[in-house]
Amino acid sequence: YRDTPGLIMMAATNFLDGVDPALTREGRFDVKLRIDLPDEATRAMILRSQLSGRPCSRFDVQEFAARTAGASAA
């Protein structure tokens, strides 16, 4: 697969420790990228983005972002 031009192989998991070590050993994936949970400001931006253009009642997005610590956009 590495010799195939234009082919990109990606994988994602919420629990890396639960993945079979054969999948994560050296040479399988060239880049390993960890993305942590969003902070409060980022959660507020995600909420604003998701709600833009949708019919919804106005509410304090910042307060909701503060109350959702540990939540992800997924």
N, CA, C and O atoms as CSV, one atom per row, in Angstrom:
chain,resi,resn,atom,element,x,y,z
A,1,TYR,N,N,0.816,-1.203,0.000
A,1,TYR,CA,C,0.000,0.000,0.000
A,1,TYR,C,C,0.854,1.260,0.000
A,1,TYR,O,O,0.396,2.300,-0.472
A,2,ARG,N,N,2.062,1.202,0.506
A,2,ARG,CA,C,2.912,2.398,0.540
A,2,ARG,C,C,3.366,2.811,-0.862
A,2,ARG,O,O,3.728,3.966,-1.085
A,3,ASP,N,N,3.345,1.878,-1.790
A,3,ASP,CA,C,3.767,2.186,-3.158
A,3,ASP,C,C,2.624,2.722,-4.015
A,3,ASP,O,O,2.848,3.088,-5.169
A,4,THR,N,N,1.427,2.777,-3.488
A,4,THR,CA,C,0.278,3.257,-4.232
A,4,THR,C,C,0.178,4.768,-4.093
A,4,THR,O,O,-0.101,5.260,-3.000
A,5,PRO,N,N,0.399,5.529,-5.181
A,5,PRO,CA,C,0.335,6.979,-5.092
A,5,PRO,C,C,-1.077,7.454,-4.765
A,5,PRO,O,O,-2.060,6.933,-5.293
A,6,GLY,N,N,-1.161,8.450,-3.888
A,6,GLY,CA,C,-2.437,9.056,-3.555
A,6,GLY,C,C,-3.228,8.318,-2.486
A,6,GLY,O,O,-4.288,8.790,-2.077
A,7,LEU,N,N,-2.742,7.175,-2.025
A,7,LEU,CA,C,-3.456,6.419,-1.001
A,7,LEU,C,C,-3.026,6.890,0.386
A,7,LEU,O,O,-1.838,6.914,0.709
A,8,ILE,N,N,-3.999,7.259,1.187
A,8,ILE,CA,C,-3.745,7.660,2.567
A,8,ILE,C,C,-4.566,6.746,3.455
A,8,ILE,O,O,-5.782,6.639,3.296
A,9,MET,N,N,-3.902,6.090,4.387
A,9,MET,CA,C,-4.609,5.217,5.303
A,9,MET,C,C,-4.617,5.868,6.682
A,9,MET,O,O,-3.578,6.268,7.208
A,10,MET,N,N,-5.820,5.964,7.255
A,10,MET,CA,C,-5.959,6.598,8.565
A,10,MET,C,C,-6.736,5.671,9.483
A,10,MET,O,O,-7.492,4.810,9.034
A,11,ALA,N,N,-6.533,5.867,10.782
A,11,ALA,CA,C,-7.279,5.126,11.794
A,11,ALA,C,C,-7.531,6.061,12.964
A,11,ALA,O,O,-6.783,7.016,13.174
A,12,ALA,N,N,-8.572,5.792,13.717
A,12,ALA,CA,C,-8.893,6.617,14.883
A,12,ALA,C,C,-9.451,5.730,15.985
A,12,ALA,O,O,-10.107,4.722,15.720
A,13,THR,N,N,-9.184,6.118,17.211
A,13,THR,CA,C,-9.715,5.392,18.358
A,13,THR,C,C,-9.895,6.342,19.533
A,13,THR,O,O,-9.197,7.349,19.645
A,14,ASN,N,N,-10.824,6.015,20.393
A,14,ASN,CA,C,-11.000,6.767,21.632
A,14,ASN,C,C,-10.226,6.122,22.770
A,14,ASN,O,O,-10.100,6.711,23.843
A,15,PHE,N,N,-9.706,4.923,22.551
A,15,PHE,CA,C,-9.044,4.182,23.611
A,15,PHE,C,C,-7.845,3.448,23.041
A,15,PHE,O,O,-7.945,2.268,22.706
A,16,LEU,N,N,-6.708,4.128,22.926
A,16,LEU,CA,C,-5.513,3.554,22.310
A,16,LEU,C,C,-5.017,2.323,23.056
A,16,LEU,O,O,-4.493,1.400,22.433
A,17,ASP,N,N,-5.170,2.290,24.377
A,17,ASP,CA,C,-4.701,1.142,25.148
A,17,ASP,C,C,-5.477,-0.131,24.823
A,17,ASP,O,O,-4.995,-1.230,25.100
A,18,GLY,N,N,-6.653,-0.007,24.247
A,18,GLY,CA,C,-7.465,-1.161,23.906
A,18,GLY,C,C,-7.218,-1.699,22.504
A,18,GLY,O,O,-7.828,-2.691,22.105
A,19,VAL,N,N,-6.330,-1.056,21.756
A,19,VAL,CA,C,-6.036,-1.480,20.383
A,19,VAL,C,C,-4.948,-2.553,20.411
A,19,VAL,O,O,-3.994,-2.459,21.183
A,20,ASP,N,N,-5.098,-3.555,19.577
A,20,ASP,CA,C,-4.110,-4.628,19.483
A,20,ASP,C,C,-2.740,-4.031,19.165
A,20,ASP,O,O,-2.622,-3.257,18.215
A,21,PRO,N,N,-1.704,-4.368,19.930
A,21,PRO,CA,C,-0.360,-3.816,19.693
A,21,PRO,C,C,0.177,-4.082,18.285
A,21,PRO,O,O,1.029,-3.334,17.806
A,22,ALA,N,N,-0.299,-5.122,17.623
A,22,ALA,CA,C,0.148,-5.403,16.253
A,22,ALA,C,C,-0.241,-4.282,15.300
A,22,ALA,O,O,0.433,-4.063,14.293
A,23,LEU,N,N,-1.326,-3.567,15.609
A,23,LEU,CA,C,-1.761,-2.464,14.750
A,23,LEU,C,C,-0.950,-1.198,14.971
A,23,LEU,O,O,-0.858,-0.359,14.074
A,24,THR,N,N,-0.364,-1.049,16.142
A,24,THR,CA,C,0.324,0.204,16.464
A,24,THR,C,C,1.845,0.059,16.497
A,24,THR,O,O,2.541,1.010,16.850
A,25,ARG,N,N,2.371,-1.106,16.138
A,25,ARG,CA,C,3.828,-1.269,16.182
A,25,ARG,C,C,4.502,-0.421,15.108
A,25,ARG,O,O,3.859,0.054,14.171
A,26,GLU,N,N,5.808,-0.244,15.266
A,26,GLU,CA,C,6.583,0.588,14.339
A,26,GLU,C,C,6.385,0.132,12.901
A,26,GLU,O,O,6.348,-1.065,12.616
A,27,GLY,N,N,6.259,1.090,12.008
A,27,GLY,CA,C,6.150,0.812,10.584
A,27,GLY,C,C,4.727,0.722,10.074
A,27,GLY,O,O,4.509,0.730,8.863
A,28,ARG,N,N,3.754,0.637,10.968
A,28,ARG,CA,C,2.361,0.542,10.521
A,28,ARG,C,C,1.825,1.902,10.096
A,28,ARG,O,O,1.259,2.054,9.014
A,29,PHE,N,N,2.012,2.874,10.956
A,29,PHE,CA,C,1.548,4.234,10.665
A,29,PHE,C,C,2.730,5.182,10.808
A,29,PHE,O,O,3.454,5.126,11.802
A,30,ASP,N,N,2.930,6.048,9.827
A,30,ASP,CA,C,4.060,6.970,9.841
A,30,ASP,C,C,3.881,8.069,10.878
A,30,ASP,O,O,4.854,8.519,11.483
A,31,VAL,N,N,2.656,8.496,11.083
A,31,VAL,CA,C,2.381,9.611,11.997
A,31,VAL,C,C,1.322,9.179,12.995
A,31,VAL,O,O,0.284,8.628,12.627
A,32,LYS,N,N,1.602,9.439,14.260
A,32,LYS,CA,C,0.604,9.197,15.309
A,32,LYS,C,C,0.314,10.545,15.938
A,32,LYS,O,O,1.219,11.231,16.411
A,33,LEU,N,N,-0.946,10.915,15.941
A,33,LEU,CA,C,-1.359,12.240,16.395
A,33,LEU,C,C,-2.383,12.088,17.505
A,33,LEU,O,O,-3.412,11.437,17.323
A,34,ARG,N,N,-2.102,12.689,18.657
A,34,ARG,CA,C,-3.045,12.649,19.782
A,34,ARG,C,C,-3.794,13.976,19.829
A,34,ARG,O,O,-3.190,15.049,19.806
A,35,ILE,N,N,-5.098,13.885,19.892
A,35,ILE,CA,C,-5.922,15.079,19.998
A,35,ILE,C,C,-6.681,14.995,21.321
A,35,ILE,O,O,-7.534,14.126,21.507
A,36,ASP,N,N,-6.362,15.900,22.227
A,36,ASP,CA,C,-6.994,15.899,23.542
A,36,ASP,C,C,-8.380,16.524,23.487
A,36,ASP,O,O,-8.783,17.102,22.478
A,37,LEU,N,N,-9.102,16.393,24.598
A,37,LEU,CA,C,-10.429,16.991,24.696
A,37,LEU,C,C,-10.329,18.512,24.614
A,37,LEU,O,O,-9.337,19.087,25.064
A,38,PRO,N,N,-11.332,19.166,24.053
A,38,PRO,CA,C,-11.292,20.628,23.928
A,38,PRO,C,C,-11.453,21.314,25.281
A,38,PRO,O,O,-12.143,20.817,26.171
A,39,ASP,N,N,-10.802,22.465,25.413
A,39,ASP,CA,C,-10.975,23.261,26.626
A,39,ASP,C,C,-12.285,24.048,26.520
A,39,ASP,O,O,-12.996,23.956,25.519
A,40,GLU,N,N,-12.590,24.813,27.551
A,40,GLU,CA,C,-13.872,25.519,27.610
A,40,GLU,C,C,-14.063,26.479,26.435
A,40,GLU,O,O,-15.136,26.519,25.833
A,41,ALA,N,N,-13.035,27.244,26.112
A,41,ALA,CA,C,-13.148,28.208,25.009
A,41,ALA,C,C,-13.387,27.491,23.678
A,41,ALA,O,O,-14.172,27.952,22.849
A,42,THR,N,N,-12.714,26.379,23.484
A,42,THR,CA,C,-12.883,25.620,22.242
A,42,THR,C,C,-14.263,24.988,22.176
A,42,THR,O,O,-14.879,24.965,21.110
A,43,ARG,N,N,-14.766,24.466,23.313
A,43,ARG,CA,C,-16.126,23.920,23.330
A,43,ARG,C,C,-17.142,24.996,22.976
A,43,ARG,O,O,-18.105,24.715,22.264
A,44,ALA,N,N,-16.952,26.214,23.453
A,44,ALA,CA,C,-17.860,27.317,23.122
A,44,ALA,C,C,-17.818,27.601,21.622
A,44,ALA,O,O,-18.863,27.814,21.006
A,45,MET,N,N,-16.625,27.607,21.029
A,45,MET,CA,C,-16.508,27.835,19.582
A,45,MET,C,C,-17.194,26.715,18.792
A,45,MET,O,O,-17.856,26.977,17.788
A,46,ILE,N,N,-17.036,25.473,19.246
A,46,ILE,CA,C,-17.678,24.341,18.571
A,46,ILE,C,C,-19.195,24.487,18.640
A,46,ILE,O,O,-19.890,24.279,17.646
A,47,LEU,N,N,-19.702,24.843,19.815
A,47,LEU,CA,C,-21.153,25.029,19.968
A,47,LEU,C,C,-21.675,26.139,19.063
A,47,LEU,O,O,-22.698,25.971,18.399
A,48,ARG,N,N,-20.978,27.268,19.036
A,48,ARG,CA,C,-21.409,28.377,18.159
A,48,ARG,C,C,-21.430,27.931,16.709
A,48,ARG,O,O,-22.365,28.238,15.970
A,49,SER,N,N,-20.396,27.207,16.304
A,49,SER,CA,C,-20.303,26.743,14.928
A,49,SER,C,C,-21.439,25.780,14.590
A,49,SER,O,O,-22.055,25.890,13.530
A,50,GLN,N,N,-21.715,24.843,15.486
A,50,GLN,CA,C,-22.760,23.853,15.236
A,50,GLN,C,C,-24.159,24.465,15.242
A,50,GLN,O,O,-25.054,23.976,14.552
A,51,LEU,N,N,-24.349,25.527,16.015
A,51,LEU,CA,C,-25.667,26.145,16.108
A,51,LEU,C,C,-25.914,27.245,15.078
A,51,LEU,O,O,-27.050,27.683,14.898
A,52,SER,N,N,-24.857,27.693,14.402
A,52,SER,CA,C,-25.034,28.780,13.441
A,52,SER,C,C,-25.934,28.325,12.294
A,52,SER,O,O,-25.764,27.239,11.739
A,53,GLY,N,N,-26.876,29.167,11.961
A,53,GLY,CA,C,-27.776,28.855,10.851
A,53,GLY,C,C,-28.874,27.866,11.197
A,53,GLY,O,O,-29.616,27.433,10.316
A,54,ARG,N,N,-28.987,27.509,12.450
A,54,ARG,CA,C,-30.039,26.575,12.865
A,54,ARG,C,C,-31.088,27.322,13.685
A,54,ARG,O,O,-30.759,28.228,14.451
A,55,PRO,N,N,-32.331,26.944,13.520
A,55,PRO,CA,C,-33.373,27.592,14.327
A,55,PRO,C,C,-33.293,27.085,15.771
A,55,PRO,O,O,-33.620,25.932,16.054
A,56,CYS,N,N,-32.862,27.943,16.657
A,56,CYS,CA,C,-32.778,27.559,18.062
A,56,CYS,C,C,-32.971,28.804,18.926
A,56,CYS,O,O,-32.710,29.926,18.491
A,57,SER,N,N,-33.422,28.588,20.127
A,57,SER,CA,C,-33.580,29.696,21.064
A,57,SER,C,C,-32.206,30.154,21.525
A,57,SER,O,O,-31.291,29.345,21.678
A,58,ARG,N,N,-32.069,31.423,21.740
A,58,ARG,CA,C,-30.797,31.946,22.233
A,58,ARG,C,C,-30.553,31.460,23.651
A,58,ARG,O,O,-31.467,31.439,24.475
A,59,PHE,N,N,-29.325,31.071,23.931
A,59,PHE,CA,C,-28.930,30.724,25.285
A,59,PHE,C,C,-27.450,31.046,25.440
A,59,PHE,O,O,-26.760,31.300,24.453
A,60,ASP,N,N,-26.967,31.034,26.667
A,60,ASP,CA,C,-25.580,31.399,26.947
A,60,ASP,C,C,-24.661,30.223,26.619
A,60,ASP,O,O,-24.509,29.301,27.419
A,61,VAL,N,N,-24.058,30.267,25.450
A,61,VAL,CA,C,-23.176,29.194,25.010
A,61,VAL,C,C,-22.000,29.046,25.972
A,61,VAL,O,O,-21.563,27.929,26.251
A,62,GLN,N,N,-21.489,30.158,26.478
A,62,GLN,CA,C,-20.346,30.107,27.384
A,62,GLN,C,C,-20.688,29.327,28.655
A,62,GLN,O,O,-19.869,28.546,29.139
A,63,GLU,N,N,-21.871,29.530,29.188
A,63,GLU,CA,C,-22.282,28.798,30.398
A,63,GLU,C,C,-22.382,27.301,30.107
A,63,GLU,O,O,-21.955,26.474,30.913
A,64,PHE,N,N,-22.942,26.967,28.966
A,64,PHE,CA,C,-23.065,25.563,28.581
A,64,PHE,C,C,-21.688,24.942,28.390
A,64,PHE,O,O,-21.466,23.799,28.791
A,65,ALA,N,N,-20.762,25.677,27.782
A,65,ALA,CA,C,-19.399,25.180,27.581
A,65,ALA,C,C,-18.715,24.945,28.924
A,65,ALA,O,O,-17.961,23.984,29.082
A,66,ALA,N,N,-18.975,25.815,29.882
A,66,ALA,CA,C,-18.369,25.661,31.207
A,66,ALA,C,C,-18.901,24.417,31.915
A,66,ALA,O,O,-18.189,23.807,32.713
A,67,ARG,N,N,-20.135,24.042,31.632
A,67,ARG,CA,C,-20.757,22.915,32.312
A,67,ARG,C,C,-20.493,21.578,31.624
A,67,ARG,O,O,-20.926,20.536,32.117
A,68,THR,N,N,-19.794,21.592,30.501
A,68,THR,CA,C,-19.563,20.356,29.746
A,68,THR,C,C,-18.094,19.956,29.729
A,68,THR,O,O,-17.600,19.436,28.728
A,69,ALA,N,N,-17.403,20.195,30.824
A,69,ALA,CA,C,-15.994,19.793,30.914
A,69,ALA,C,C,-15.872,18.288,30.679
A,69,ALA,O,O,-16.662,17.508,31.210
A,70,GLY,N,N,-14.891,17.887,29.891
A,70,GLY,CA,C,-14.686,16.473,29.585
A,70,GLY,C,C,-15.459,15.987,28.382
A,70,GLY,O,O,-15.312,14.832,27.985
A,71,ALA,N,N,-16.286,16.843,27.787
A,71,ALA,CA,C,-17.069,16.456,26.614
A,71,ALA,C,C,-16.291,16.772,25.339
A,71,ALA,O,O,-15.475,17.693,25.300
A,72,SER,N,N,-16.561,15.995,24.311
A,72,SER,CA,C,-15.921,16.240,23.015
A,72,SER,C,C,-17.006,16.516,21.983
A,72,SER,O,O,-18.190,16.285,22.229
A,73,ALA,N,N,-16.592,17.006,20.845
A,73,ALA,CA,C,-17.547,17.290,19.774
A,73,ALA,C,C,-18.067,15.999,19.153
A,73,ALA,O,O,-19.110,15.995,18.499
A,74,ALA,N,N,-17.361,14.936,19.352
A,74,ALA,CA,C,-17.787,13.640,18.804
A,74,ALA,C,C,-19.042,13.189,19.483
A,74,ALA,O,O,-19.565,12.121,19.166
